[in-house]
Amino acid sequence: MQRKIEVRTIGGESTVILVSPDSRVADLKFLLSESLPPARQSTGFHLYFKGARLSLDDLISSLEIGEGEFMVLVPFAKKKRQLPLQLDPTMEGAEPSVRSQENQPSSAADSVWLDIMGDISSLNDIPSDDFGAEVDSIRGANGEESPVIDNPEKRRKSGDFKAIEDILCSDKQDFLGKNTSDKIGKFVDSISCLSDLNTGRCLLLEFCCDECPAAENCACPLWLKKVLKTFTLLNVLYAFFHSQRNFMTWSFLNETFKQPNLFGLDELCMLDVEKLSLLSPEVVMLLGTEEKVPTSLSSAIVIHYSSNYLINQTKITAQIKAARKPTTLAIVNAVEKRMIAFRTDLWRLIRCFMENMPAKAVTPYIPSLQDIITLKGSLCVPGCNTVNEAKTRATLPRCADRNNIEPTEMIYHLKKGIGISGQVVHIEEINAKLAVHVEIPDGLQDVTKASLNRMGISRLYSHQADALHASLSGKSIVVATSTSSGKSLCYNIHVVDALSKDLEACALYIFPTKALAQDQMRAFVEMTSGFDIGLNIGIYDGDTSQIHRTWIRDNARVLITNPDMLHLSIMPDHAKFMRIFSNLRIIVIDEAHTYKGAFGCHVALILRRLRRISLLVYGCNPLFIFCTATSANPREHAMELAGLQTVELIQNDGSPSSAKYFVLWNPPFRLETKSCKSRQKSLNWEISTRRTSPILETSHLFAEMIQHGLRCIAFCKTRKLSELVLCYTREILQKTASDLVDVISVYRGGYTPKERRRIEADLFENKLRGVAATNALELGIDLGCIDATLHLGFPGSIASLWQQAGRSGRRSRQSLAIYIAFEGPLDQYFMKFPNKLFRRSAEYCQVDGQNEKVLEQHLACAAVELPLCLQYDEKYFGPGVEQAIISLKNRGYVHVHPQNSETKCWSYIGPEDRPSMEVSIRSIESNKYKVIDEMSHEVLEEIEESKAFFQVYEGAVYMHQGDTYLVKSLELSEKIVFCQKADLKYYTKTRDYTDIHVMGGDIAYSPEITPTFASVRTSAQVNSCKVTTIWFGFHRIWRATNQIFDSVNLSLPSFSYISQATWIRVPQAIKAAVHKNELSFRAGLHAASHSLLNVVPLYMMCNASDMGTECANPHETRDIPERLLLYDRHPGGIGLSTRVQKIFGELLTAALELVSTCGCDNNTGCPNCVQVLSCGEYNEVLDKSAAILILDGVIEAEKLQCTNGFSS
């Protein structure tokens, strides 16, 4: 193992040499003559240790060099003298040599030692490993002198280091004040070129051709100038800490860099420091919590993880504080030495890159920062300091404390702990709100008042009273107030009062999830406990046994169900529910905002069917009570959902709320260097910058909450994510608090009813401290006192985010919510612009009850329940009912019964006994392909026709439940796919393109004669469109390398459907501007369309699969429509395009903001701006710069149209 030997000179210079234990002093002197300028420049020198001059033959291992001890180099002038004749010891008569006594201390040596120590007394404050990590050798790899380093007199050319003395003499209390920061900024600005210290000439000029414009002065690229300035700033800041004998920490730098333009450098972040560490790891050192803390403050720039950790290093801190305060000269020398060492490493990397360029390169290529870092990670560059593993981020500490922490204290704890890397980008404090109470209405039944009294309710919130007054007067209402505002009482009081007044009356509760149904049944039973009258209640869903179903039909007065059971079981067999339907007075629809998109279209038709049979068959016209999260259009949404003419809106929230702290948490960046083999089997290195895993960040946060006594729900978007978070959190707790591993669980769909009930009960009874859950726990469930919620990624809508956050803070307790961002467009948009999240009104909730495809499906179901009649049914199903009936008649689903020929009542005669079983209310299409296992003949899946050929075709690799299948045959006529399980090392991707033909709108292709800019129509339109997808082949791609190894042609029928699209023309002047900038208009249009698609969820509650856009085919050369277009991806459309058309201008502005503020430097963009997972062309042909020009141009054109008074 090599030893570090520190050597100091009388002139105050110092170095550390690495030598092997079996080396001799002669070997050490040779290394010094090659590396230390005073040794190289002198004619000779001696080495002294503890006052004794060392002999050349002395072994290094024989010297007992303790910590803090060093050798001293003393130069001397050699005298010419004749050397005595040396006898060969092997010759006969030779006298044996006497062992040298030079290593023995003498009075003369003591005198010399005292003189030397007096000369270097100013260095006593510098610890043992001072300046040690400079360089192993300061000559080039081939022996020539490095132009970066020269003698001490000339080294001052690397910067005006006298300025540092002035900076260090500044007011220590105001070190970051304007006066001192200006001085630092001026010094930093003076370092702008990697130059030869002898001549001042830029070192990169030797690689530039004579025609290069930069050859006049400096050829340093912008990234190199920034690297030099960033290092200079870091070096000066570290010198200040050195002068105070303190450590520099990650948190200090992170907070300092957040101050804009403090030292004349914009947009500095900790990622820049990490890059410096990669370039010169022994000059810029990032230390984690488990690494040894060096006591030296000058040999390298050492950035410690946190000051909290250093406080515990009492021994090290005491050593630093006990040392004599360093002199200004010593600090300035340390700054200069670090600068020289860093510049030397940097220059060697650049020179190595340039000298190893391919010989065929005609024009020299100045490397990028990524090239240099990649080179550093992949090659052993001669003369450069290396480490086994470059640290790109300090290791996350594991908190071992178990003390309880309040939610407000937790924020500070996190910022000083696992959030030390600057993950906390925003803290929103939501103030507490007082309740607005009113008296309970006098008109209620005594039994209802007694029930409220037993629950401890003597007054109502104002919105509860408003809702009660409106519904008791016979009006249908929608209550749109905040989470945990007591909305359930708005309908429970009315139901209890109505059912206790009329002993035959019944009510129907419709909830979107089973968990919410269970929770609300528990609340209703508690409210009605002790009643003398029978208010039997029962849940009728997929978990209900057949025996219990019979009891519910015969006895229940409050029936709780969901839209699926209503559609599949209750309404097709409505005669079995005759007692309930005949006495139905109230229909409650809770969490109405969840009914949107394709699902919302189906639910709208189901509720119309429900109203139809209630009135036409059983003579009941029940009132509706909707409860919903806050949205932009709660009243309109409720009316469209049930087909009602009027609904009264209740939205003046009178409920109290406790203080809540909402934290935005953005995982920090880290650098990754990956190796991959090319087809020529050569090893290539790629460096990428990406954020740390948000899943791991969430798991660490979850563990912190549980460990410090906060009951928590970690919301995840998928079942898999929730399972991963639980797994990682348990691993963390196993190391920090093993007894808490079993107090967390997962709550998601797919569990048995018994498991779900157990988890809900354990949460309510505090047996569980936390759960990782999907949105199954989002809706209205009372889980007791939850202190904190974690949100892994944007849940899809602002309303859903607030719903989830509302699970914490009940019972008027302070609470905490933390939103952890993915690397997605909306997540990063909110991280950059928090006000867009906290100041934005809720999104629109869109549903279309007139979708032709959905209408036909539900009219067939309605015909089974009761024959269709135009005279009555247009009231429920709208003006499209006649055309839909004709379509059903032509397809053989309905016919006019001869006995009803005059009234034209249409009865069902279709092929299915129960058409409701063939209608999936989670999708629009009815035609599907069945995927069948060829061996077991099991139906694996049914895929909608519009999506089938993306997954199954002859030769396709099909995935199901983690198993790999090879598609063997495709029966187009019968819509059947046969596949066989196979262990394959590749996957397949289709080659396809989609055309959108807008019908009835203005032309979208460029006209033959280009009109003037002002006359081009730019206002958004909405039209019907024909969507056609053509599949022409597929790729086979190796899983291990993602490389395409085969391409196969396909002959499949195209698929078309009619939908709706909203679009806006891109003026010719904008296209010309894009071409003028030598950018691709086609790629820019593609990227701009993607950005629009990415921001739609900011304004509307919809799923990612609900809308699409035009994607540029890389293999196509025909003209493309000059437009930005979004369309409904569901046959017939679901009304989204109509809504988007009204807010197109806002979408353009948000899309431009999203793209222009994204920090990615790749012109093809990234998933945070112009890339989308659903792109049919796999995000090829994208140009971010062109997209910015297009979006900005269209916005300006739109403004110009408004200014000129033009209206579409």
SULHU-V327171 format. One line per field, one symbol per residue. burial: 1 if it has 16 or more other ideal C-beta (glycine too) atoms within 10 Angstrom, else 0. A space follows every 50 residues. Layout:
# SULHU-V327171
burial=???
This chain:
# SULHU-V327171
burial=00001111110111111010001110111011001111100100111110 11111001010010100001111100000000000000000000000000 00100000100110010001001011111111111101010000011111 00001001100011001101000010000110111011001011111000 01111011000000000111001101111111111111111110111111 11110010000110100101111111111111111110100011111111 11111110110010001001001001100111111111111111111111 11100000000000011011111111100010111000011111011110 00001010011011101111111101010100001101010001001110 11000010011111111111110001111111111111111111111111 00001111111111111111101100110000001011111001000010 01100111111111111111110100101110111111111111111111 11111111111111100101011111111111111111111111001111 00111111111111111111101000000000001010101101111111 11111111011111111010110111011101100110010011111100 00000100110011000111111111111111100111111111111111 11111111110000111111110111111111110010000111111111 11111111111111111110001001100110011011000011010000 00001101010000110011101111011111110000010011011111 11110111000001111001000000111000000111011111010100 10010000000010011111111110101110111110000000000001 01001010111111111111101100001111111111111111111111 11000111111110000001111111111111111110111011101101 11111001010010111111110011101011111111111111101100 10000000
